[in-house]
Amino acid sequence: MRSEADIKRDVEAELKWRPEVDETDIAVKVHGSEVTLSGFSRNYFEKCQAETIVRGVLGVSAVANDLQVKPPTGAPSDPEIARAAVMALKLELPYVCEQIKTTVTDGRVNLQGNLEWQYQREQAERAVRRLQGVLSLNNEIKLKPRIAPEDIKHRIEDAFRRIATVDADHIRVDAQGSVVTLHGEVRSWAERDQAQRTAWAAPGVTRVNNSLTVRV
């Protein structure tokens, strides 16, 4: 198991190394293998990127992202952010954008509506996350697949066996209707995320509970 000092050193080095994040106002605290980020980020996209970067550091098992987004000088108004969000969704999801409702309050964006696939839900969030003036994002889009779930458990298990970065022998898949739960141990946070993405890709899945633990 890596020491807290080693993890802290590597997290700070990785944040400094990555050009998409300004680490100047970011403080790192490590307890065991859990990392807490506090301080400020320039925008919401950078806040999310910082968390993604830290998850990839060896020995990190969990990340608490307490970064605050600094409102930029001359930030867009809520109506301007809302219009930009609608345009971004049209570009990213032209065939289903009308199923998404966007509201903005004090720079905080809320997405609502119904979509068929998880990747569409994630695309909607990515499209809005980068917009100037966004301080936080709440994704309340619900999944309502048009096809009934069928043999979800076996489809996900087969997918795990096809992927080199996932150790299928140490993951157990439980499926209750369209809700999937993953149990077991994985070798890294990246493998945990890959397993979750793979489960979400199965047709008919409306929720994934990721109970996988990272071996440290």
N, C-alpha and C positions, 0 to 999 in steps of 0.2 A: 504494500500500500504506500502511495506517495505521500510525502510530508506536506503539511499545509504551506510551509515556506516555498517548497518546490512548485506547488500548484499556483500559488500567488505570483511567483516570479514568471512562470510561463504564461499565465493569463495576461499579466501586464505587458509582457514582451509581445504577445500575439496581437493585443489591441493596438500597440504602438506600430507594429509591423504592417497592419492592414490599412490601406489608404482610404477605404470608405468610412473609416471611423476616426474622429478626433478624440484621442484619449485624454486630452489635457484636463478636463473637468470630471473624469470618471475615477471613482475610488473603488478599490477591490478589497473585499473581505472574504476570508476563507475559514470555514468551520468544518473540520473533517474533510470531506470531499465536496461539500456544498459551497458554492460561490455566490456572494451577494454583490451586485453592482449598485452603487449609489452615486449621486452627483447629477450632472446635466449632459444632455446631448443636444445637438444643433437642430434636429428634427426627428419626427417619429420613425422614419425609415432607418436613421442611424441608431436609434434606440433598439430596434428589432435586430439590426445587423450585429450590434454588440453582443446581444444574447446568443445569436447563432454562432458567432466566432468563439465565444467562451465555451459553448457546449462541445466544440470540437477539440478542446485541449485535453490532453491525456490526464486521466485521474479525476476529471470533473464528473460528478454523478447527478448534480442538480444545480439550477441557476435561478436565483431570485433577482428579477430585474426591477430595481427601484429607481431607475434613472428618470429624471424629470426633463421634459422637453422645454427648451427655452423658446418662448414666442419670439419670432424674428421681428426686427424693426420694420414697420410698414407691412405687416402681415396682411394677407387677403381677408376680406370680410367673410362672414359665414355664407351669404348668398354666392359670393365668388367661389368659395371652396366647393359649395354644392354643385354649381354649374361645371366646375372643372372635374368633379367626381363623376357626374353624368356623362361627360365627354369621354373620360378615361374608360368607363365601363362600356360605352358604345364601341370603343376601339378594341378593347380586350375581349368582350363577350357580345359581339354584334347580334347574335340570334336569340339571346336570352336576357339582354340588359333591361328590357321593359318589365321583367319579373322582379327587378331589384328596386327597392325604395331607399333613397338616401336622405338622411336628415343631418344637419350640422348645428351644433350649439356650442358657442365659445371655442371653436376650433376642434371640437370633439365630434367625430363622425360616427353615425350609427347606420348599419346596413341591415335591411330586413327584406323578406321575400321568400320564395320557394324555388329551389333548383333541383335538378335530378342527380347531379354528381358532385362529389367532394372536390374534385379538381376545379370545377367551376366556382365553387365557394372560395377556394384558395386564390384563384385568379382574380376574383372580384376584390379580395382583400389586398393583393399585391398591387393592383391597379391604383387603388386609392392611397395606399401607404406612402407612396413617393411624393404625393402632391404637396406643394408649398402651403404652409399654414396649418397642416394637420397636426394636432397635438396628441391625439389618441384615437383609437379605432375600436369600435365594438361591433363584432360580426354576429348578427342574430339571424342570418340566413338559414333556413331549415331545408333539410333534404327530403324530397318526396319522390322516390324513383317510380317510374311508370311500370317497371317490370317487377314481378314478385321475386323476393330472394329465393334462390334455388341452389342448394348444395354449396353454400358459401364457405363452410369450414374446409371442405376438400379443395376448393379452388384456391383458397389462400395458402393452405399447406403445400399444394403443388407449386405455387408461385415462389414460396420460400425456398423450396428445393432447387429451383432454377437460378436463384440469385447467389452469386459467389460471396457477396458481402454479408450474407445472413446465415447464421448457423442454425439451420432448421431443427437439428436434433435437440436443441435446448429451449425451444419455444413451443408452448402449447396453445392451441387455438380453441376457444369456446365460442359457439355461436348460438344466440337465442333470437330466432327470427332474423331481423336485420341488424341486430346489435352484436358486435364482435368484441371479445375480451382476449388480450394477449397476456400469457403468463410465462414466467421462466427468467433466465439470465442471458444477458448479451455481453459482448466483450468491450463495447464502447457506446458512447452516446450516439455516435453516427449510425451504428448498427441498430440501435433502438429506434431512431427516427426513420431509418430505411424500412424496418419491419412495419412501423405504423403506416407509412406511405403505401406500402404494398397491400396491407389489409384494406386501406381506404379505396384502393383501385379495383377491388372486387365488385362486380355488379350487384346492386341491391343493398349494399351496406349503407346504413344511415348513421351509425355511430361506432366509434372504436374506443374502447377503454384500454389504455396502454399501461398494464401493470408489470411490464418488464423491468427488471433491476439491472444496473450496470455493475459488473464485477470490477472491484478496485483493489 
